Amino acid sequence: FPSHDIKVIVLDPYGVMALTEPTYVVWLDIPEEIRLARVVGRGYSISDVSVRYTAGKRDFKKFEESLLFDMQITDEMPVEKMADDIIKQVEKYDLRML
């Protein structure tokens, strides 16, 4: 983004709701089975994350209903493709005016 000063941060739904500056929000809504496989691939056991996932389901359901996101990605795709899709959408907006 040569013409913009863009920062990327990762937030949970409560972090998004607490934002005070205009922000372009991308929700990576990846299927649960893919997320679990990735967590296990990082060395965590399913039992290690079960409580976190149960709480997260409630939080993200509220987030989905809130419509506080500008873009939702639901597909499993390579990170490079995901980044390209996000960049294409963000470039359509003047981020200073969000």
Disulfide bonds with the S-S distance in Angstrom:
none
